[in-house]
């Protein structure tokens, strides 16, 4: 039998790009804003304390949280999102909020809620034994594919906290979703070939 890949890592280039973009805006806003407030004149030679106030406020309220979130997202994705072990499947859920999956909520509201509630800065690890896995498959159009893993995924912090279904999007992974689903099906048929998840740490 062909050896299956067992570690599936996140796609991170988008967070690197966000880190550079928001870092640039933060540097400009947190430098120029206070300077305008302190009395620096604008291009027409006039004082602009009000512009400095708003520049500083917008930077601190929008760009700085966005930079912090991008930094967290990048650091949190150094480890695989999905790992297949002899005992079962380990998944890592990063920055997910209670508004995820709620239709009709604007992205700005999702962003603000995630930052204010600190849910966007949380990483949760969940585990499911192979005998508790009911299946893994891919749904959706090519540009909007979703990986669905059904089973009893329990939290490493609270064994009473069980999630029956885990969803990932194609943008989450470097690998294709069908490849991940196939690997889960293949390993579930013969998990003894895999390493133990006690070796993960």
Secondary structure as UniProt FT lines:
FT   STRAND          7..8
FT   HELIX           13..37
FT   TURN            38..39
FT   TURN            43..44
FT   HELIX           49..58
FT   HELIX           59..63
FT   HELIX           64..76
FT   TURN            77..78
FT   STRAND          82..84
FT   STRAND          88..94
FT   TURN            98..101
FT   TURN            103..104
FT   HELIX           107..116
FT   HELIX           119..121
FT   STRAND          123..129
FT   HELIX           130..132
FT   STRAND          133..139
FT   HELIX           142..144
FT   STRAND          146..155
FT   TURN            159..160
FT   STRAND          162..169
FT   HELIX           170..172
FT   HELIX           177..189
FT   HELIX           191..193
FT   HELIX           197..199
//
